[in-house]
Amino acid sequence: MAEFQLLIANKNYSSWSFRPWLLLKKLEIPFEETLVMLKSEDFSKQVEQFSPAGKVPVLVEGDEGDVAIWDSLAIMEYVAEAHPEAWPQEREARALARSVSAEMHSGFMGIRNQLPMNCRAESRQVAFDDVCQKDIERIQAIWTECRLRYGQTGPWLFGDFTIADAMFAPFDLWYYLSW
Ligand SMILES: N[C@@H](CCC(=O)N[C@@H](CS)C(=O)NCC(=O)O)C(=O)O
């Protein structure tokens, strides 16, 4: 029995599900994945037994569901408590990683509205509005800053893979699939 159970929706569409799933995979933390179908009749019943918020992702720990954590960023913070390598080790780098992760978690409405995640989409033609264009430029600026300041030791935003990479991964996929 895995230590963790992760309740998530379809990772092709649910970016919030995809992020903690990717972190657990990258850190090689064993977990059991439970797929809950968005818009299905029993979605609420399945999710609300663990989360009063009624949304996925939810991380459940313990055989009896002793600990349940909902919200993608809260889940990843919980994982980081036992796996500190989930954040950069250096204090200033960690502060920047937390800032850009929180910025992604709470913003980028232009991208969310105009570029909903669909990893399987090919040659999607989207006309960006100014809000979306500004979001894209902000992401490019974040990636540039993180890579220039802290990216020397590896291919990720802070060298090694961290929560910040998981937060930006849905956009990363779209970016590379589109160009
Ligand atoms: N801020 C939350 C967002 C979670 C969220 O919106 N999840 C969506 C799927 S991507 C959901 O469960 N929607 C179902 C509903 O709203 O009924 C997080 O970071 O986990």
The ligand as an SDF file (V2000), in Angstrom:
LIG
                    3D

 20 19  0  0  0  0  0  0  0  0999 V2000
   -6.7610   26.2760   -6.4700 N   0  0  0  0  0  0  0  0  0  0  0  0
   -7.1000   24.8820   -6.6060 C   0  0  0  0  0  0  0  0  0  0  0  0
   -7.9300   24.6840   -7.8840 C   0  0  0  0  0  0  0  0  0  0  0  0
   -8.5390   23.3030   -7.9640 C   0  0  0  0  0  0  0  0  0  0  0  0
   -9.5490   23.2000   -9.1060 C   0  0  0  0  0  0  0  0  0  0  0  0
  -10.1020   24.1980   -9.6000 O   0  0  0  0  0  0  0  0  0  0  0  0
   -9.8020   21.9520   -9.5260 N   0  0  0  0  0  0  0  0  0  0  0  0
  -10.7750   21.6960  -10.5730 C   0  0  0  0  0  0  0  0  0  0  0  0
  -10.1920   20.7270  -11.5830 C   0  0  0  0  0  0  0  0  0  0  0  0
   -8.8100   21.4030  -12.4360 S   0  0  0  0  0  0  0  0  0  0  0  0
  -11.9930   21.0140   -9.9820 C   0  0  0  0  0  0  0  0  0  0  0  0
  -11.8880   20.1810   -9.1030 O   0  0  0  0  0  0  0  0  0  0  0  0
  -13.1710   21.3550  -10.4750 N   0  0  0  0  0  0  0  0  0  0  0  0
  -14.3820   20.7180  -10.0830 C   0  0  0  0  0  0  0  0  0  0  0  0
  -15.4280   21.6460   -9.6090 C   0  0  0  0  0  0  0  0  0  0  0  0
  -15.1540   22.8540   -9.4980 O   0  0  0  0  0  0  0  0  0  0  0  0
  -16.5320   21.1620   -9.3370 O   0  0  0  0  0  0  0  0  0  0  0  0
   -5.8110   24.0460   -6.5880 C   0  0  0  0  0  0  0  0  0  0  0  0
   -4.7340   24.6410   -6.7730 O   0  0  0  0  0  0  0  0  0  0  0  0
   -5.8440   22.8380   -6.3440 O   0  0  0  0  0  0  0  0  0  0  0  0
  1  2  1  0
  2  3  1  0
  2 18  1  0
  3  4  1  0
  4  5  1  0
  5  6  2  0
  5  7  1  0
  7  8  1  0
  8  9  1  0
  8 11  1  0
  9 10  1  0
 11 12  2  0
 11 13  1  0
 13 14  1  0
 14 15  1  0
 15 16  2  0
 15 17  1  0
 18 19  2  0
 18 20  1  0
M  END
$$$$
